[in-house]
């Protein structure tokens, strides 16, 4: 039976006021709840696996600040380390020992990078990685994939045109066509399109950038064979392979997708998971490649808040927790059990739902397809079912990201009770969606 809508009076009032301050009332588009029912929830507090909104509604949270809160909200170790460091100051624009400490924790436990550069966001990390690849190869063109998102820098805000291999078409006003003309866009999971792109632009492609675990437009899991083929093509053509691990890094394992698939990219980018959810990102590569970055090399990149002490402190605490024995085994087993139980339920009921998962990431697809590897395979009409499920889950105290194209995340803070409560809510909600 459908549940009545929760009260959003205070959130709604805050949203009306926000619309007078910010475009659309938000500081990032998906927060506007345009893809789901109701007005945005204004979050007041988070603790463990739970969040509370301005109206006092409590939710079990599977958004986890879009992934980086792998330990859950307000984790004691992170909070205490941040509080300790904040007593000494919050920004210097100068080196601190904290940067060394976090870098050593990451590099000494990651076989795929030898040097790293901290920045302030995933978008900035990707933008810098692209510039590094172009500077290193002395080439201009970049190849990306339809369905992969790499932040909002100009040359990557492009979508595929018509045809197997196309120059990108801008997906945002304000992006010059000349920028898009340096970006080639092909479909995922298409070896023929890849081969054709390398032949058509022989000796011109500086980098291929991919989310090795595409998780910004559904969870479009690629095969080992396809990613190995991509690595081989890049090597043969002197093109740098960039793994955008802003979501998958430290999520599918400590070494991210590079470790999961056993593939050595030329450059890897990471996001705010390395700062406990605070604004931070990083890009890393071999020492030889990274030494092309200023001040030792000719590829310029800088940032006043890069290596901010508060973000570094949070990162040190969070990374330390991730390195504890059995952390990922426990998290992945928890996620697999959760997903398997839901899939068993929908299969028994004959509902057209498939839950895709890797590590501690999951995605609801309202489909009968056994695999979805490309953006083109997602039926836009299926999103109405997610919209209905999202409303039912909100009214049952379960919070998922407000779009059917977004993935969900399980954290170490999610208890067995949380997951049982959530499964019951999902079962009831799907019964309503498919009634």
Secondary structure, DSSP 8 states (H G I E B T S, - for coil): --------HHHHHHHHHHTTTSGGG-SSGGGG-TTSSS----EEEEEBTEEEETT--EEEESSGGGGT-TT-BT-HHHHHHHHHHHTT-S--SS--HHHHHHHHHHHTT-TT-SEEEEESSHHHHHHHHHHHHHHHHT--EEEEEET----S-GGGSEE--SSSSEE-EESSTT--HHHHTTEEEEETT-HHHHHHHHHHTTTTEEEEEE-TEE-SSS-EE--HHHHHHHHHHHHHTT-EEEEE-TTTTTTSSTTHHHHHHT---SEEEE-GGGGTTSS-EEEEE-HHHHTTBTTTSSB----TTTT-HHHHHHHHHHHHHHTSTTHHHHHHHHHHHHHHHHHHHHHHHT-S-EEEEETTEEEEE-S--S---SGGGS-GGGHHHHHHHHHHHHHTTEE--SSTTS-EE--TT--HHHHHHHHHHHHHHHHHHT-
